[in-house]
Amino acid sequence: MAEKEKMVSVIVLNWNGWGFLNNCLKSIKKNTVYGRYEVILVDNGSEKKDVENIKKAKKKGLIDRVIYNKENKGFAFANNQGFEIAKGDYYYMLNNDTQVTRGWLKEAVKKAESDEGIGAVGSRLVQDVDFEKGNFKTGADREVLTTCGAAMLMKKSVVKEIGVLDAGNFSPIYGEETDWCYRARRAGYKIVETDKSRVVHYGSVDTKRQTGKEWQYTLMNENRIKAMLYNLGPLEFARHIPGLGLIFVQSIRDGMFLFLLKSYWRNMKNLGHTLEERRKRVKGKGRI
C-alpha cells in the first residue's frame, strides 16, 4: 500500500491586502497539484471590506479556516496562531503578495521528504517582472543558512522541537524566520532551497504601507543583525562581514546611511538582552 501523503497547512496572513490576497488564493487553487493541504488565513485587523471579501472567499472554498485579529499582531505572532490550529504535518508560510506556480507545493514537500535531516525548505522566489519575462534560471537544490519566510515549508516536528517564531523579539516583522532557521541549524537540521518550487513575489507590500520606507529599512537591518547576534559564533559572524560591508556602502548610495546607523545603535543599546537570548539558544541547542 502506498504511503499516505503528508498533510500541509498553508498559512497566509493579510492586512488590508485583498487585491494581492485574492490573486494569491486563486493561484493556490489553480496551481496546487498536491492532494492533502488546507489554507489557513490569519487576518491582522483589516478593514470591513477586506473582511467581507475574506468571508466570500471562504464560502467559495479558497480558504478552509480563518482567524480574525482585532489589530495587527505582526508576522511572527500571526503565523504562530496559524501553527496552533494547523492540522498539517508541515506548515507552509506564504505571503499574501505572492502567486504560486504549478507544482509549487508538491516539489517543496518532495524535497523535505527526501531527507529526515531537513528542517525547512524554501521555494524559489521570483520577482513578478522577471517571471513575466522568463528572466530566471532553474538551479540545483542547495543547503543554505536561512531562507525567506515569504515562501517557506517547515516540518511540524521541528517546530515542536525548537519552538515557534520568536514574536517577542522580532515584532512586527523581519528577522523571525532567520532566527528560526539559525535555531533549527543549531538543533542539527538542514535548511535547503529548491528552484523546482517557484513562487512569484511582489515584495513587502503590507510592510511598506504599514511602516514607511525609512522605518522598514531600519527595522529590517536591526532585526537582521539581532538574529545574527542571537545565534552566530564569532567565526560565523565574521563570514557575513563582507556582505554587511556591501550593505553599508549601498546605504550611502541610497541615502539610507543614517537609518542603517540607527539600526546598529538600537542593537548596541540592547546588548545585555541580546546576550541573554544568545545564552538561551546555545543552552537549549536552538530551543527557546
FENVENFEN-V371494 format. One line per field, one symbol per residue. burial: # if it has 9 or more other ideal C-beta (glycine too) atoms within 8 Angstrom, else .. Layout:
burial=???
This chain:
burial=.....#############.##########.##.#..##########...##.###.##...##.###.#..############.##.#.#########.##.##########.....###########.##............#.###########.##..#.####.###.###############.#############...####.......################.....#..#......##..#....#..##.###.##......#..##.##..#.###
